[in-house]
Amino acid sequence: MNSSPRNARAGSAAGAVRVAVVGAGIAGLTLALALDRAGVRCEVFEQAEALREVGAGVQIAPNASRLLRRLVPAAQLDEVAVRPAAVEMRRWDDDRLLDRAELGTATEVRYGAPYYLMHRADLHEVLRSGFDPGRLHLASRCVRVEELPDRVLLHFQDGSVRDADLVVGADGIRSVVREALAADRPRFSGQSMYRGLVPARELPFLMDEPKVRLWFGPEQHCVCYPVSAGRWMSVGATAPAGDWNTESWTARGRTEELLHTYRGWSEQVRAVLGALSTVSRWALHDRDPLERWTSDRIAVAGDSAHPMLPFMAQGANQAIEDAVVLATCLAGTGPEDVPAALARYERVRKPRTDRIQRMSRANSRTFHLEDGDGQRERDTALGRQQARDQEWLFGHDAEEPAEVPL
Ligand SMILES: Cc1cc2nc3c(=O)[nH]c(=O)nc-3n(C[C@H](O)[C@H](O)[C@H](O)COP(=O)(O)OP(=O)(O)OC[C@H]3O[C@@H](n4cnc5c(N)ncnc54)[C@H](O)[C@@H]3O)c2cc1C
């Protein structure tokens, strides 16, 4: 299929539903694979001229890894992912252990799927390599979608127009497709996050076992974990944005300013941050849960539907869940069934992601408490973390038939 004809139709199978996906991030590519598997033909439109991902890590919990392992060869994931033994939470100034949540074999057996630590570029590449490049249209920035009674028109920056039975916005937190459903704007959290990678060999004191390390302190926290089969350490460190220019969504940060922000923190934290040769700085935004995710022929998925602060490490996981549920709802449908299929998708997905969006926002306070009574209460609660039931989050199988009621 020609990648940029004017007034062309997206998808081609006669009689079958034709889906246009806007955005080739984790949500868009996972959706494309899930639709392929469901026998639903789709075309993906991505604004970037080449696919590239930011140099940072992403945690993929069992609720999403079980789905990914059904969509791509598990060996491809296993080759690049790291399976952590645990998440360890420590105090900011003296490295005192506050909690250790086991994630090793027992967790894998319990949830039937592994916890993965991945470089975002590795995950992106695994997803991309599974999709037909002829149906992935780069340099295609969608500027508007227009819903008609029987189809949707996609207008692109170059003036071209495509149509489809249904458009899915997988175009991230600043989604253009979402504008067809709501008039809201991203909400700035007042926080920023520095992210970067360090060759693992430069941090030998972190090499005892693969794990997620978190340090909590006043107004900020730091997280680091191995990715890319253990070759790199992914590092993330939050900082109050202060008068930093939040208009620039992401920017190159400076390691010296990061070290200044983390003055007084433990030697380990400062050694990790000091090993970063380059860092990016992100202004952290989310949005309130969206009232409606769908119209008759438009839907949103991933950050386009439910951008959340990264304090539950679930944004990409929920994007993956969205993708498989939406594909399940569309399997076997014709163009006339699209409104009912989309309504079903929204009904299944929205309560879960609303909850996770709210919890992520709440953690933004809990993670950054000043030392004092509140912090001591939090640390005691963390001590009980292992007993806390994560079943609802990690044990969830988005493809269980019971999860997709008619
Ligand atoms: C600091 C930080 C740490 C995080 N850590 C984790 C974690 O550990 N675990 C986790 O699950 N999640 C994590 N997340 C969240 C996760 O990164 C996102 O939820 C996830 O990447 C969302 O994927 P997406 O495909 O919906 O959006 P995106 O990744 O933003 O992809 C959107 C795509 O759409 C394209 N696009 C945008 N507009 C248009 C347009 N108009 N036309 C065509 N194409 C367009 C973009 O170029 C991009 O390729 C983290 C987020 C941050 C900020």
The ligand as a Gaussian input file, in Angstrom:
#p B3LYP/6-31G(d) Opt

LIG

0 1
 C       10.189000       9.392000      33.751000
 C        9.217000       8.332000      33.293000
 C        9.407000       7.000000      33.697000
 C        8.493000       6.007000      33.316000
 N        8.665000       4.722000      33.734000
 C        7.729000       3.789000      33.419000
 C        7.856000       2.426000      33.865000
 O        8.826000       2.050000      34.529000
 N        6.869000       1.531000      33.533000
 C        5.792000       1.913000      32.787000
 O        4.917000       1.073000      32.520000
 N        5.659000       3.183000      32.326000
 C        6.597000       4.113000      32.623000
 N        6.467000       5.384000      32.164000
 C        5.299000       5.711000      31.331000
 C        5.496000       5.266000      29.909000
 O        6.717000       5.767000      29.426000
 C        4.343000       5.775000      29.042000
 O        3.128000       5.521000      29.696000
 C        4.352000       5.070000      27.696000
 O        5.539000       5.328000      27.010000
 C        3.168000       5.563000      26.869000
 O        3.267000       5.016000      25.577000
 P        2.365000       5.593000      24.427000
 O        2.654000       4.748000      23.246000
 O        0.964000       5.734000      24.896000
 O        2.874000       7.090000      24.199000
 P        4.264000       7.603000      23.619000
 O        5.380000       6.754000      24.062000
 O        4.321000       9.071000      23.955000
 O        4.127000       7.427000      22.038000
 C        3.322000       8.271000      21.265000
 C        3.788000       8.181000      19.814000
 O        2.878000       8.924000      19.010000
 C        3.625000       9.774000      18.141000
 N        2.758000      10.938000      17.864000
 C        2.428000      11.916000      18.736000
 N        1.608000      12.798000      18.152000
 C        1.420000      12.364000      16.881000
 C        0.645000      12.861000      15.788000
 N       -0.077000      13.987000      15.901000
 N        0.660000      12.182000      14.602000
 C        1.398000      11.017000      14.489000
 N        2.164000      10.518000      15.509000
 C        2.145000      11.181000      16.683000
 C        4.874000      10.107000      18.909000
 O        5.924000      10.524000      18.050000
 C        5.173000       8.766000      19.588000
 O        5.914000       7.915000      18.750000
 C        7.378000       6.365000      32.510000
 C        7.218000       7.702000      32.074000
 C        8.134000       8.678000      32.461000
 C        7.933000      10.103000      31.995000

